[in-house]
Amino acid sequence: MKIISMYFIDYSLGGIERLLEENSPTVLLLILNLLSFLPFLTISFSPDHPTDRRILVLLDDLALKSSHSIFFTSLQSRGFDLDFKLADDPSIAVKRYGQYLYDGLILFSPSTDRFGGSLDLEGVLDFVDSGHDLILAADTSASDLIRSVAAECGVDFDEDPSAMVIDHTGYAVSQIEGDHTLIAADDFVQSGVILGSTKIEAPVLFKGTGHSLNPDNSLVLKILSASSSAYSANPASKLSNPPARNNARIIISGSLDLFSNRLFRSGVQKAGSSYKYEKSGNEQFVTELSKWVFHERGHLKAVNLKHNKVGGTDEPSMYRINDDLEFSVEIYEWTGTRLGTIYCK
């Protein structure tokens, strides 16, 4: 991703130095079939009103407003205006007179076969391509429509609709989960920009379907991983390994439960450990990740970009091969309350 004067860009690979050196598109992918995170240049973020943003939330069932209320309340308490609708509501529209009505879209509607109103697959992709945010959470009921949205963004859910992520060594100890599909994941990316400055102590509980990404992508960054023994399969069937692709920006989770009050409040004990946490790390993980996704942290503004030949002061219209140059730029990071200088060169 290029540093562009007067634009906000994502601080995505853990250091502005690398961002400047690589000068290339940035993709963050959360792999091991848990959660995928893909960032790109954002044009909808406002430094004056960073959290004064409208988000459309499409649900399979309005009961999700209650069962996932902690996550939604967290967003609202941080200044987001959430508009809840059933996914097949005929009044759905994300654009009017050429202007988008929302800054973000949350799809908690894994089983929907068709969106209501004027929204369709192409509309969702156009929304994202226009610099807006998307969180998509699925499960084993994922419809062809939801699978298509994910596939267009470079993520392929397991071809077997009954397949789930299984881990026989990293599962969460439970009296009722006997198939090891409730996973306790505690391998987090070490990045304060993405997950905040406070360490997530408790494992994150995950129960859902798997997906795959392109392992040859050199820009992949693991945000959360299960153990190396985890795999995707039907608990009563064979392993499935679909192909993968890369793209640019969204959060895709194979687990709608990841965001649920039930897993937020659940205690967790990882297999092989004698210590039981009173509360899982889900709430902290999802909250901090959503702050990064919805631009409350880790956005940069580059201004006063200057360049000239060494020893000169004027900016020439062109340079020749072997010219020695001087380049400087002031970069500010949005901290949640203000813009602070973090890098000048």
C-alpha positions as CSV (number, residue, x, y, z in Angstrom):
1,M,0.0,0.0,0.0
2,K,1.5,3.3,-1.0
3,I,1.8,6.3,1.3
4,I,-0.4,8.9,-0.4
5,S,-0.5,12.5,0.8
6,M,-3.7,13.5,2.7
7,Y,-5.2,10.0,2.7
8,F,-5.7,7.6,5.6
9,I,-4.1,4.2,5.2
10,D,-4.0,1.1,7.2
11,Y,-1.1,0.4,9.6
12,S,-1.2,-3.2,8.7
13,L,2.0,-5.1,8.9
14,G,3.3,-4.0,12.2
15,G,5.5,-1.1,11.3
16,I,5.5,2.0,9.1
17,E,9.1,1.3,8.2
18,R,8.1,-1.9,6.4
19,L,5.2,-0.2,4.8
20,L,7.5,2.4,3.3
21,E,10.1,-0.1,2.2
22,E,7.7,-2.5,0.5
23,N,5.5,0.1,-1.1
24,S,3.1,-2.7,-2.1
25,P,-0.6,-3.7,-1.5
26,T,-1.1,-5.2,1.9
27,V,-3.2,-8.1,2.8
28,L,-3.7,-9.5,6.3
29,L,-5.2,-13.0,6.5
30,L,-6.1,-14.8,9.6
31,I,-5.5,-18.4,8.7
32,L,-6.0,-21.9,10.1
33,N,-9.7,-21.8,9.2
34,L,-10.6,-19.5,12.0
35,L,-10.9,-15.9,10.9
36,S,-9.7,-14.0,7.8
37,F,-8.7,-10.4,7.9
38,L,-7.9,-8.5,4.7
39,P,-7.2,-4.7,4.9
40,F,-7.1,-2.1,2.1
41,L,-7.0,1.7,1.6
42,T,-10.0,3.2,3.3
43,I,-11.7,6.3,2.0
44,S,-14.7,6.4,4.4
45,F,-12.7,7.1,7.6
46,S,-13.0,10.7,8.9
47,P,-10.5,12.0,11.4
48,D,-13.1,14.5,12.7
49,H,-15.7,11.9,13.4
50,P,-13.9,8.5,13.5
51,T,-16.7,6.6,15.2
52,D,-19.7,8.6,14.0
53,R,-20.5,6.0,11.4
54,R,-23.5,4.0,10.4
55,I,-23.4,0.2,10.1
56,L,-26.0,-2.0,8.5
57,V,-26.4,-5.3,10.4
58,L,-28.2,-8.1,8.5
59,L,-29.5,-11.0,10.5
60,D,-31.0,-14.4,9.8
61,D,-33.1,-14.0,12.9
62,L,-33.8,-10.9,15.0
63,A,-33.1,-13.1,18.1
64,L,-29.4,-12.6,17.3
65,K,-29.8,-9.0,18.6
66,S,-30.2,-10.6,22.0
67,S,-27.8,-13.6,21.7
68,H,-25.0,-11.4,20.4
69,S,-25.9,-8.2,22.3
70,I,-22.6,-7.8,24.0
71,F,-20.8,-7.3,20.7
72,F,-23.4,-5.0,19.4
73,T,-23.6,-2.9,22.6
74,S,-19.8,-2.6,22.5
75,L,-20.0,-1.0,19.0
76,Q,-22.8,1.3,20.0
77,S,-21.0,2.4,23.2
78,R,-18.1,3.5,20.9
79,G,-20.3,5.7,18.8
80,F,-21.5,3.5,16.0
81,D,-25.1,3.7,14.8
82,L,-26.3,0.2,14.1
83,D,-29.3,-0.4,11.8
84,F,-30.6,-3.9,12.3
85,K,-32.6,-5.6,9.5
86,L,-33.5,-9.2,8.6
87,A,-31.4,-10.2,5.6
88,D,-34.4,-10.7,3.4
89,D,-36.1,-7.4,4.4
90,P,-37.5,-5.8,1.1
91,S,-36.5,-2.3,2.3
92,I,-32.8,-3.0,2.3
93,A,-30.7,-0.4,0.4
94,V,-27.1,0.5,0.9
95,K,-27.0,3.3,-1.7
96,R,-29.3,6.1,-2.7
97,Y,-28.8,8.7,-5.5
98,G,-25.3,7.4,-5.9
99,Q,-24.4,7.9,-2.2
100,Y,-23.8,5.1,0.3
101,L,-26.1,5.2,3.3
102,Y,-23.7,3.2,5.5
103,D,-20.0,3.0,6.2
104,G,-19.9,-0.6,7.3
105,L,-21.8,-3.9,6.8
106,I,-22.1,-6.8,9.2
107,L,-23.5,-10.0,7.8
108,F,-24.7,-12.3,10.6
109,S,-26.9,-14.1,8.2
110,P,-25.1,-17.3,7.1
111,S,-28.2,-19.2,5.9
112,T,-29.7,-16.4,3.8
113,D,-30.1,-17.4,0.1
114,R,-31.0,-13.9,-1.1
115,F,-30.7,-10.5,0.3
116,G,-33.8,-8.3,0.3
117,G,-34.4,-5.0,-1.4
118,S,-31.8,-3.8,-3.9
119,L,-28.8,-5.6,-2.3
120,D,-27.3,-8.6,-4.0
121,L,-23.8,-10.2,-4.3
122,E,-22.6,-7.5,-6.7
123,G,-23.9,-4.8,-4.4
124,V,-21.9,-6.2,-1.5
125,L,-18.7,-6.4,-3.5
126,D,-19.2,-2.8,-4.8
127,F,-19.7,-1.7,-1.2
128,V,-16.4,-3.2,-0.2
129,D,-14.6,-2.0,-3.3
130,S,-15.8,1.5,-2.5
131,G,-13.7,1.5,0.7
132,H,-16.4,0.4,3.1
133,D,-16.0,-2.3,5.8
134,L,-17.5,-5.8,6.0
135,I,-17.7,-8.4,8.7
136,L,-19.1,-11.7,7.6
137,A,-19.7,-14.5,10.0
138,A,-20.8,-18.0,8.8
139,D,-21.2,-21.5,10.1
140,T,-22.1,-24.9,8.8
141,S,-25.4,-23.5,7.4
142,A,-23.6,-21.1,5.0
143,S,-25.6,-20.6,1.9
144,D,-24.3,-20.4,-1.7
145,L,-24.8,-16.6,-1.5
146,I,-22.6,-16.2,1.6
147,R,-20.1,-18.7,0.2
148,S,-20.0,-16.6,-3.0
149,V,-19.3,-13.4,-1.0
150,A,-16.5,-15.0,0.8
151,A,-15.1,-16.6,-2.4
152,E,-15.0,-13.2,-4.2
153,C,-13.0,-11.9,-1.3
154,G,-10.4,-14.7,-1.6
155,V,-11.8,-17.1,1.0
156,D,-13.2,-20.6,0.3
157,F,-15.3,-22.3,2.9
158,D,-15.1,-26.0,3.1
159,E,-16.9,-27.7,0.3
160,D,-18.5,-30.1,2.7
161,P,-21.3,-28.1,4.3
162,S,-21.2,-30.4,7.4
163,A,-17.4,-29.9,7.9
164,M,-16.2,-28.1,11.0
165,V,-12.8,-27.2,12.4
166,I,-11.6,-30.1,14.7
167,D,-8.6,-30.2,17.0
168,H,-7.9,-33.2,19.1
169,T,-5.1,-31.5,21.1
170,G,-6.2,-27.9,21.3
171,Y,-9.9,-28.3,22.1
172,A,-11.7,-26.7,25.0
173,V,-12.4,-29.1,27.9
174,S,-16.1,-29.5,28.2
175,Q,-18.6,-32.0,29.7
176,I,-20.8,-31.9,26.6
177,E,-18.4,-31.3,23.7
178,G,-17.2,-34.8,22.8
179,D,-16.2,-34.3,19.2
180,H,-13.4,-31.7,19.9
181,T,-15.1,-29.0,17.6
182,L,-15.0,-26.4,20.4
183,I,-11.5,-25.1,20.0
184,A,-9.5,-23.0,22.5
185,A,-7.1,-20.9,20.4
186,D,-4.4,-18.8,22.1
187,D,-1.9,-18.1,19.3
188,F,-2.4,-14.4,18.7
189,V,-0.5,-12.0,16.5
190,Q,1.8,-9.8,18.6
191,S,0.5,-6.4,17.5
192,G,-0.8,-3.7,19.7
193,V,-2.2,-2.0,16.6
194,I,-4.4,-4.9,15.7
195,L,-5.4,-6.4,19.1
196,G,-4.6,-3.5,21.5
197,S,-1.9,-3.0,24.1
198,T,-3.5,-5.3,26.8
199,K,-2.5,-8.9,26.4
200,I,-5.3,-11.4,25.8
201,E,-4.7,-13.9,28.6
202,A,-7.5,-16.4,28.1
203,P,-7.9,-18.6,24.9
204,V,-10.6,-17.6,22.4
205,L,-13.3,-20.2,21.9
206,F,-14.2,-21.1,18.3
207,K,-16.8,-23.5,16.9
208,G,-17.6,-23.4,13.3
209,T,-16.7,-24.2,9.7
210,G,-13.3,-24.1,8.1
211,H,-12.0,-22.1,5.2
212,S,-8.8,-21.9,3.2
213,L,-6.5,-19.3,1.8
214,N,-3.6,-19.2,-0.5
215,P,-0.5,-20.3,1.5
216,D,1.9,-18.9,-1.1
217,N,0.8,-15.3,-0.4
218,S,3.9,-13.7,1.1
219,L,1.8,-10.9,2.7
220,V,-0.2,-13.3,4.9
221,L,-0.2,-12.5,8.6
222,K,-1.7,-14.8,11.2
223,I,-4.0,-13.0,13.6
224,L,-5.2,-16.1,15.4
225,S,-4.2,-19.7,14.9
226,A,-5.2,-23.0,16.4
227,S,-2.6,-25.7,17.0
228,S,-0.9,-27.5,14.1
229,S,-3.1,-30.5,14.7
230,A,-6.3,-28.6,13.8
231,Y,-8.1,-29.6,10.5
232,S,-11.4,-29.2,8.8
233,A,-13.7,-32.2,8.4
234,N,-17.1,-33.5,8.9
235,P,-16.8,-35.0,12.4
236,A,-18.3,-38.2,10.9
237,S,-16.6,-38.0,7.5
238,K,-13.3,-37.3,5.6
239,L,-11.1,-34.2,5.5
240,S,-11.9,-31.6,2.8
241,N,-9.3,-29.2,1.5
242,P,-10.8,-26.7,-1.0
243,P,-8.7,-24.2,-3.1
244,A,-7.9,-20.7,-1.9
245,R,-7.5,-17.2,-3.4
246,N,-6.4,-13.8,-2.2
247,N,-8.1,-10.5,-2.2
248,A,-8.2,-7.2,-0.2
249,R,-10.2,-6.4,2.9
250,I,-12.8,-7.9,5.0
251,I,-13.2,-10.0,8.2
252,I,-14.5,-13.5,7.5
253,S,-15.3,-15.8,10.3
254,G,-16.4,-19.4,10.0
255,S,-18.0,-19.1,13.4
256,L,-21.0,-16.9,14.2
257,D,-20.7,-18.2,17.7
258,L,-17.4,-16.5,18.0
259,F,-19.3,-13.2,18.5
260,S,-22.0,-14.7,20.8
261,N,-22.8,-13.8,24.4
262,R,-22.5,-17.5,25.3
263,L,-18.9,-17.8,24.2
264,F,-18.1,-14.3,25.5
265,R,-19.2,-15.4,29.0
266,S,-18.0,-19.0,28.9
267,G,-15.2,-20.2,31.1
268,V,-12.4,-22.0,29.2
269,Q,-9.9,-24.7,30.0
270,K,-7.6,-25.9,27.2
271,A,-6.9,-29.6,26.8
272,G,-3.7,-30.5,28.5
273,S,-3.9,-27.6,30.9
274,S,-5.0,-27.7,34.5
275,Y,-5.9,-24.0,34.6
276,K,-9.4,-22.9,33.9
277,Y,-10.2,-19.3,33.0
278,E,-13.4,-17.9,34.4
279,K,-14.0,-16.1,31.1
280,S,-12.9,-16.8,27.5
281,G,-10.8,-14.2,25.6
282,N,-13.6,-13.8,23.0
283,E,-15.0,-10.5,24.1
284,Q,-11.6,-8.8,24.4
285,F,-10.4,-10.4,21.1
286,V,-13.5,-9.4,19.1
287,T,-13.7,-5.9,20.7
288,E,-10.1,-5.1,20.0
289,L,-10.1,-6.5,16.5
290,S,-13.3,-4.5,15.7
291,K,-11.6,-1.3,16.8
292,W,-8.9,-1.9,14.1
293,V,-11.4,-3.0,11.5
294,F,-13.7,0.0,12.0
295,H,-10.8,2.4,12.0
296,E,-10.6,3.5,15.6
297,R,-7.0,2.6,15.8
298,G,-4.0,2.1,13.5
299,H,-4.9,4.6,10.7
300,L,-2.2,6.8,9.3
301,K,-2.3,10.2,7.7
302,A,0.6,11.3,5.5
303,V,1.1,15.0,4.8
304,N,3.8,17.4,3.7
305,L,5.3,15.0,1.3
306,K,8.5,16.6,-0.2
307,H,11.2,15.4,-2.6
308,N,14.1,17.1,-4.3
309,K,17.6,16.3,-5.6
310,V,20.3,16.2,-2.9
311,G,21.5,19.7,-2.3
312,G,18.5,21.3,-4.0
313,T,15.2,22.7,-2.6
314,D,12.8,22.7,-5.6
315,E,10.7,19.6,-6.5
316,P,11.6,18.8,-10.2
317,S,8.9,17.6,-12.6
318,M,11.1,14.6,-13.4
319,Y,14.2,12.7,-12.3
320,R,16.9,10.9,-14.2
321,I,18.4,7.5,-13.4
322,N,21.2,7.7,-10.8
323,D,19.9,11.0,-9.4
324,D,20.3,11.2,-5.6
325,L,17.1,12.2,-3.9
326,E,15.9,13.5,-0.6
327,F,12.4,12.5,0.5
328,S,10.5,13.5,3.5
329,V,6.9,12.9,4.8
330,E,5.1,13.6,8.1
331,I,3.0,10.7,9.2
332,Y,0.3,10.8,11.9
333,E,-1.5,7.9,13.5
334,W,-5.1,8.2,14.8
335,T,-5.0,7.0,18.4
336,G,-8.8,7.0,19.0
337,T,-8.9,10.6,20.3
338,R,-6.4,12.5,18.2
339,L,-3.7,12.4,15.6
340,G,-0.2,11.9,16.9
341,T,3.1,12.1,15.1
342,I,4.7,8.6,14.8
343,Y,7.2,8.9,12.0
344,C,9.0,11.5,10.1
345,K,11.8,11.0,7.6
